[in-house]
Amino acid sequence: MTGALKILLAGPRGFCAGVDRAILIVERALEKYGAPVYVRHEIVHNRFVVETLEAKGAVFVDELDECPDDRPVIFSAHGVPKSVPAEASRREMLYVDATCPLVSKVHRESERHHRNGCHIVLIGHAGHPEVIGTMGQLPEGAMSLVETVADVDKLVVPEGEPLAYATQTTLSVGETADILGALRKRFPEIKGPNKEDICYATTNRQVAIREVAGRSDMVFVIGAPNSSNSRRLVDVAVESGCANAMLIQRARDIDWSVFEGISVLGITAGASAPEELVAEVIDACRSHFDAVEVEEVVTAVEDVEFKLPRQLTA
């Protein structure tokens, strides 16, 4: 392929503080306890990250019953239902909770509203591990899930109970605002969190790709198909004027025939995609074009850090 390509590189992009912390928890656990260390579900939604940790001695499983009693087990950044640590305690297992602190915040808020007698409406995607974990903080029936504005119209809630809402942390800011608008219109007295649940990293990455997409002929979002925040970045790019936006996992997934007529490529990465994969895609572009210019479009600077669990720092 010949010609010149301009790359608009969105910033912030890639790893957030919660993902950094979760990966570091697995690495520190391996250093402290030796291999193997078991991890319930993908620690974050990225195969490159998972395979890198597997090479160091992490064993990823779907459920706790696949773990031996005598080895440490780590719970993923997405959070788990209360039944999971309860079962680990019953079995006297050593476990480390890598749930993102911003997801834990949603859990605690939901518990607070429940203690105050509220029925909780959770905005999120059915089947996502974070949603399963959040709904699993409360007794069955204490929380109702809505995914769309249409779901709000047909929502049935317990009569006479006050309502509160919570949201998955990785949703589209715009889409969530529409759902919240519909909830407040139908239930004007519904209570919300003290601070919005969609995390700073999700919001920042959506703002950055919105800025980039309007100037791009095509957008690549580097991330996994099961990564909610990555898929939302594709949606935001399309909404922001770049209909030609797609999710790729890494450079080898690129179909170079799609570059016909493309002179400006926007690139971002979901919160669980490492910077190595961004560099890999840029290097692949350089090998396919005569000239590649990279301009970083930075809309925010992040300096958030989360502490590791005390059991790994003592």
C-alpha positions as semicolon CSV with decimal commas, in nm:
position;residue;x (nm);y (nm);z (nm)
1;M;0,000;0,000;0,000
2;T;0,137;0,342;-0,092
3;G;0,061;0,699;0,012
4;A;0,048;0,889;0,338
5;L;-0,162;0,827;0,646
6;K;-0,230;1,060;0,935
7;I;-0,310;0,894;1,268
8;L;-0,505;1,083;1,533
9;L;-0,424;0,911;1,860
10;A;-0,686;0,968;2,131
11;G;-0,575;1,050;2,481
12;P;-0,657;0,925;2,736
13;R;-0,675;0,570;2,605
14;G;-0,596;0,221;2,728
15;F;-0,541;0,108;3,085
16;C;-0,729;0,279;3,366
17;A;-0,634;0,274;3,734
18;G;-0,869;-0,017;3,811
19;V;-0,718;-0,234;3,536
20;D;-0,363;-0,141;3,637
21;R;-0,445;-0,241;3,995
22;A;-0,609;-0,573;3,896
23;I;-0,314;-0,683;3,681
24;L;-0,068;-0,580;3,951
25;I;-0,267;-0,782;4,207
26;V;-0,219;-1,098;4,000
27;E;0,152;-1,026;3,951
28;R;0,209;-0,952;4,322
29;A;0,014;-1,262;4,424
30;L;0,237;-1,473;4,198
31;E;0,547;-1,315;4,356
32;K;0,419;-1,364;4,711
33;Y;0,256;-1,708;4,689
34;G;0,424;-1,862;4,385
35;A;0,252;-2,028;4,090
36;P;-0,012;-2,132;4,031
37;V;-0,246;-1,855;4,139
38;Y;-0,607;-1,901;4,028
39;V;-0,820;-1,620;3,886
40;R;-1,198;-1,645;3,867
41;H;-1,296;-1,513;3,521
42;E;-1,070;-1,298;3,304
43;I;-0,901;-1,050;3,536
44;V;-0,984;-0,787;3,271
45;H;-1,142;-0,833;2,929
46;N;-0,833;-0,864;2,711
47;R;-0,683;-1,186;2,575
48;F;-0,333;-1,038;2,543
49;V;-0,334;-0,951;2,913
50;V;-0,478;-1,289;3,011
51;E;-0,223;-1,483;2,804
52;T;0,064;-1,274;2,944
53;L;-0,045;-1,357;3,300
54;E;-0,098;-1,724;3,210
55;A;0,265;-1,737;3,097
56;K;0,365;-1,616;3,445
57;G;0,163;-1,884;3,622
58;A;-0,193;-1,756;3,653
59;V;-0,471;-2,009;3,590
60;F;-0,803;-1,863;3,475
61;V;-1,122;-2,049;3,562
62;D;-1,493;-1,984;3,524
63;E;-1,608;-2,081;3,872
64;L;-1,471;-2,128;4,220
65;D;-1,532;-2,505;4,218
66;E;-1,250;-2,534;3,961
67;C;-1,000;-2,401;4,218
68;P;-0,818;-2,618;4,474
69;D;-0,861;-2,520;4,839
70;D;-0,488;-2,479;4,899
71;R;-0,401;-2,218;4,634
72;P;-0,484;-1,845;4,626
73;V;-0,773;-1,728;4,412
74;I;-0,828;-1,376;4,279
75;F;-1,165;-1,225;4,189
76;S;-1,171;-1,019;3,869
77;A;-1,186;-0,639;3,840
78;H;-1,555;-0,659;3,739
79;G;-1,666;-0,768;4,085
80;V;-1,844;-1,081;4,207
81;P;-2,173;-1,164;4,380
82;K;-2,150;-1,190;4,760
83;S;-2,201;-1,564;4,733
84;V;-1,852;-1,607;4,582
85;P;-1,637;-1,476;4,870
86;A;-1,882;-1,642;5,110
87;E;-1,812;-1,979;4,948
88;A;-1,437;-1,909;4,945
89;S;-1,453;-1,834;5,318
90;R;-1,653;-2,150;5,384
91;R;-1,379;-2,349;5,211
92;E;-1,113;-2,155;5,408
93;M;-0,950;-2,044;5,082
94;L;-0,703;-1,759;5,057
95;Y;-0,868;-1,508;4,824
96;V;-0,782;-1,160;4,699
97;D;-1,053;-0,930;4,569
98;A;-0,936;-0,730;4,264
99;T;-1,274;-0,560;4,215
100;C;-1,221;-0,206;4,084
101;P;-1,283;0,040;4,370
102;L;-1,526;0,231;4,148
103;V;-1,731;-0,087;4,101
104;S;-1,716;-0,146;4,477
105;K;-1,855;0,206;4,520
106;V;-2,164;0,103;4,319
107;H;-2,198;-0,207;4,538
108;R;-2,187;-0,004;4,861
109;E;-2,433;0,257;4,730
110;S;-2,677;-0,015;4,627
111;E;-2,651;-0,171;4,973
112;R;-2,711;0,169;5,135
113;H;-3,023;0,234;4,929
114;H;-3,145;-0,120;5,004
115;R;-3,097;-0,065;5,378
116;N;-3,303;0,253;5,344
117;G;-3,590;0,053;5,198
118;C;-3,541;0,137;4,831
119;H;-3,587;-0,093;4,533
120;I;-3,286;-0,048;4,305
121;V;-3,303;0,003;3,928
122;L;-2,969;-0,092;3,771
123;I;-2,881;0,046;3,428
124;G;-2,651;-0,201;3,258
125;H;-2,603;-0,487;3,014
126;A;-2,757;-0,823;3,102
127;G;-2,500;-1,098;3,146
128;H;-2,200;-0,868;3,188
129;P;-1,984;-0,980;3,484
130;E;-2,009;-0,637;3,647
131;V;-2,389;-0,647;3,632
132;I;-2,397;-1,002;3,770
133;G;-2,167;-0,895;4,052
134;T;-2,366;-0,582;4,136
135;M;-2,703;-0,760;4,135
136;G;-2,546;-1,030;4,351
137;Q;-2,483;-0,782;4,632
138;L;-2,851;-0,781;4,726
139;P;-3,119;-1,044;4,784
140;E;-3,290;-1,174;4,472
141;G;-3,569;-0,941;4,361
142;A;-3,421;-0,633;4,531
143;M;-3,290;-0,496;4,202
144;S;-3,435;-0,457;3,851
145;L;-3,219;-0,429;3,538
146;V;-3,289;-0,192;3,248
147;E;-3,079;-0,177;2,932
148;T;-3,272;0,070;2,715
149;V;-3,524;0,353;2,726
150;A;-3,784;0,101;2,605
151;D;-3,709;-0,112;2,914
152;V;-3,798;0,184;3,136
153;D;-4,143;0,208;2,974
154;K;-4,226;-0,152;3,062
155;L;-4,047;-0,165;3,397
156;V;-4,253;-0,315;3,680
157;V;-4,140;-0,217;4,031
158;P;-4,279;-0,306;4,376
159;E;-4,574;-0,086;4,458
160;G;-4,519;0,160;4,742
161;E;-4,140;0,113;4,766
162;P;-3,915;0,416;4,707
163;L;-3,675;0,378;4,415
164;A;-3,305;0,441;4,364
165;Y;-3,085;0,380;4,063
166;A;-2,729;0,267;3,997
167;T;-2,538;0,217;3,674
168;Q;-2,274;-0,012;3,533
169;T;-1,946;0,183;3,530
170;T;-1,860;0,128;3,161
171;L;-2,168;0,255;2,978
172;S;-2,205;0,515;2,705
173;V;-2,246;0,851;2,879
174;G;-2,499;0,975;2,622
175;E;-2,708;0,659;2,613
176;T;-2,716;0,641;2,993
177;A;-2,832;1,002;3,011
178;D;-3,127;0,914;2,787
179;I;-3,221;0,618;3,008
180;L;-3,188;0,830;3,323
181;G;-3,407;1,096;3,163
182;A;-3,676;0,835;3,099
183;L;-3,645;0,698;3,456
184;R;-3,677;1,043;3,611
185;K;-3,972;1,128;3,389
186;R;-4,157;0,813;3,491
187;F;-4,038;0,810;3,854
188;P;-3,967;1,173;3,954
189;E;-3,876;1,078;4,313
190;I;-3,609;0,822;4,216
191;K;-3,284;0,867;4,409
192;G;-2,940;0,851;4,256
193;P;-2,581;0,807;4,372
194;N;-2,398;1,093;4,543
195;K;-2,158;1,091;4,249
196;E;-2,230;0,937;3,909
197;D;-2,141;0,571;3,867
198;I;-1,991;0,581;3,515
199;C;-1,620;0,586;3,593
200;Y;-1,382;0,870;3,513
201;A;-1,186;0,654;3,267
202;T;-1,494;0,553;3,067
203;T;-1,603;0,917;3,046
204;N;-1,256;1,046;2,954
205;R;-1,206;0,788;2,677
206;Q;-1,546;0,869;2,529
207;V;-1,472;1,243;2,531
208;A;-1,134;1,183;2,362
209;I;-1,270;0,959;2,085
210;R;-1,553;1,204;2,026
211;E;-1,290;1,469;1,954
212;V;-1,094;1,237;1,725
213;A;-1,384;1,077;1,537
214;G;-1,510;1,402;1,387
215;R;-1,173;1,452;1,215
216;S;-1,121;1,090;1,101
217;D;-1,211;0,893;0,789
218;M;-1,196;0,572;0,992
219;V;-1,156;0,480;1,360
220;F;-0,997;0,175;1,518
221;V;-1,090;0,094;1,877
222;I;-0,838;-0,155;2,015
223;G;-1,012;-0,384;2,262
224;A;-1,185;-0,716;2,319
225;P;-1,530;-0,806;2,181
226;N;-1,650;-0,878;2,538
227;S;-1,520;-0,543;2,669
228;S;-1,819;-0,319;2,738
229;N;-1,620;0,004;2,751
230;S;-1,443;-0,078;2,421
231;R;-1,769;-0,150;2,241
232;R;-1,913;0,177;2,373
233;L;-1,614;0,362;2,222
234;V;-1,713;0,228;1,880
235;D;-2,069;0,350;1,938
236;V;-1,947;0,695;2,044
237;A;-1,721;0,723;1,739
238;V;-2,015;0,647;1,510
239;E;-2,240;0,893;1,697
240;S;-1,966;1,156;1,664
241;G;-1,958;1,147;1,286
242;C;-1,734;0,857;1,186
243;A;-1,960;0,583;1,054
244;N;-1,651;0,381;0,961
245;A;-1,554;0,278;1,316
246;M;-1,459;-0,074;1,414
247;L;-1,329;-0,282;1,704
248;I;-1,003;-0,471;1,655
249;Q;-0,812;-0,680;1,907
250;R;-0,465;-0,622;1,762
251;A;-0,271;-0,548;1,440
252;R;-0,315;-0,894;1,294
253;D;-0,692;-0,836;1,279
254;I;-0,660;-0,542;1,037
255;D;-0,811;-0,585;0,692
256;W;-0,589;-0,354;0,490
257;S;-0,837;-0,345;0,201
258;V;-1,059;-0,116;0,411
259;F;-0,800;0,163;0,383
260;E;-0,902;0,245;0,026
261;G;-0,962;0,622;0,026
262;I;-0,860;0,662;0,393
263;S;-0,614;0,940;0,475
264;V;-0,692;1,005;0,843
265;L;-0,720;0,717;1,093
266;G;-0,836;0,769;1,450
267;I;-0,706;0,524;1,710
268;T;-0,804;0,464;2,071
269;A;-0,795;0,170;2,309
270;G;-1,042;0,042;2,566
271;A;-0,958;0,059;2,936
272;S;-0,837;-0,302;2,942
273;A;-0,615;-0,282;2,630
274;P;-0,240;-0,234;2,693
275;E;-0,035;0,034;2,517
276;E;0,175;-0,239;2,349
277;L;-0,122;-0,317;2,125
278;V;-0,158;0,050;2,028
279;A;0,211;0,065;1,935
280;E;0,171;-0,260;1,740
281;V;-0,112;-0,113;1,529
282;I;0,084;0,207;1,460
283;D;0,392;0,003;1,358
284;A;0,175;-0,206;1,125
285;C;0,045;0,114;0,962
286;R;0,403;0,234;0,913
287;S;0,486;-0,091;0,736
288;H;0,192;-0,044;0,496
289;F;0,222;0,326;0,410
290;D;0,502;0,536;0,266
291;A;0,458;0,800;0,536
292;V;0,272;0,797;0,866
293;E;0,222;1,107;1,081
294;V;0,096;1,062;1,437
295;E;-0,084;1,343;1,620
296;E;-0,192;1,283;1,978
297;V;-0,525;1,446;2,066
298;V;-0,532;1,481;2,446
299;T;-0,854;1,593;2,615
300;A;-0,765;1,502;2,975
301;V;-0,469;1,393;3,186
302;E;-0,528;1,111;3,435
303;D;-0,334;1,068;3,760
304;V;-0,564;0,830;3,950
305;E;-0,403;0,544;4,145
306;F;-0,571;0,278;4,360
307;K;-0,398;0,106;4,650
308;L;-0,334;-0,267;4,649
309;P;-0,505;-0,491;4,908
310;R;-0,312;-0,492;5,236
311;Q;-0,256;-0,868;5,222
312;L;-0,027;-0,815;4,921
313;T;0,167;-0,521;5,065
314;A;0,230;-0,649;5,418
